[in-house]
Structure formats: C-alpha cells, structure tokens
Amino acid sequence: MSTTLSLTSMSATELAQILFVTPLQASDHPSPEQVRSAIDECLCACGGDRTACAAFVAQEAGDHPETYAARMRWALSTVSDASFAPAPAA
C-alpha cells in the first residue's frame, strides 16, 4: 500500500528523517523520483508510523554520531530539492 498521498502532508523535517534511514546515499545523487520512492518504501516498511522511522534515526545517531550531522544535512537538503506537492488534478 502506497503512502504517497500522506507524504504531501508531512513536514520537510519528517520527510528528511525518513530519508535518513533509507539506503540512498548522497554519492548516489538520487533523482527526486528516487527520493520520493525511497521515502514511500521506508514509510510503508514502518507500517506508516512516522515515530518508528524517527526511532531508527535516533538509533543511527547513537550508533554513528560521527556521520549523523552530515547525513541529516544531506537528507534535509535533498528533501527540499524534491517536490512533495500534490500532483495536479487531471
């Protein structure tokens, strides 16, 4: 089940937290579509529960504090570059 519609109602911070725990890497230079897809897949894997994704962020921050800030900056920047606006009506 896709959660794409709910992505449009989420804040950039929430979207970045979810992107943070996806397998995408800055070195992949993902397209906006890849970013949206990865966030959607991760949110679905968490059962649509944003707090479950946030728990993974906290775990990663504790496990890898030396890379946390750089990855979160990348996630925030990448989310702001990707469009999460609702698709125009046909």
N, C-alpha and C positions, 0 to 999 in steps of 0.2 A: 504494500500500500504506500503510495507516494505521499509525502508531506509537503510537496512544493507549494501548495496554497498557503500553508501556515508559515512558510519561510518569509513571505512578503510582510507578515505582521511582526516579525522578530526584529529586535534592535541589532545594530551593527556589532555591538559587543557580544550579544548572544550568538550571532552567526559566526563571529571570529572564534569564540570558544569552541564551537562545534568543528569549525575548520581546523583548529589547532590539533584536534585529536584524530584527524583523518590521516591516511597515508601520504597525502600530497606533500610535496616538498617545494620550497622556494626554487630550488635548482631545476624543478620540472617546468617552471614557467607556465603553470596551468592557465588554460583559457577560462573566461567567465563561465562558460557552459560546464567545463570540468569542475570548477569550484562549486557551482550550484549542485551538480550531480553528486559530488563527494559529500557535501553538507547534507543533502537529502538522504543519501545512503546511510550516513553515520547516524542521523537523527532517527531513521527507521530502525537501525540496529539497536538503538537505545529505547525502542518502544515509543518513540515520540516524546520521551521525557527529557526536557532540557536540563533538569537537575542531574540526571545521570551523566550527561555529557560534561557538565561542569565538574562532576566528581572526578572524571577522567583527567580533566585539565589540572585539577589540584594534585592528583597522583603524579602526573608527569612533571609538574612544577617541583614537587618534592623529590622525585627520582632524578631529575636532570635540571637542577637550578641554574647551571652554567649556560644552558641553551634556552631557558624559558623566555627571557625577555626578548631575545632576537626573534624567536619563533612567533611570539604573540604580536610583536610589531608587524611581522610579515603577514600574519593572519588578519590583523586589523586593516592593514593597507590593501591586501588582496580583496577582502570583503567590500571595502569602499569602492574598489575599482570594478567589481562585478555588479551587475544590475539585478536587484531583487524586487523591482517594481512589478506589480501585477501585469500580466500580458493584456494588451488591448483587446477589447471585445471584437469579435469578428462580425 
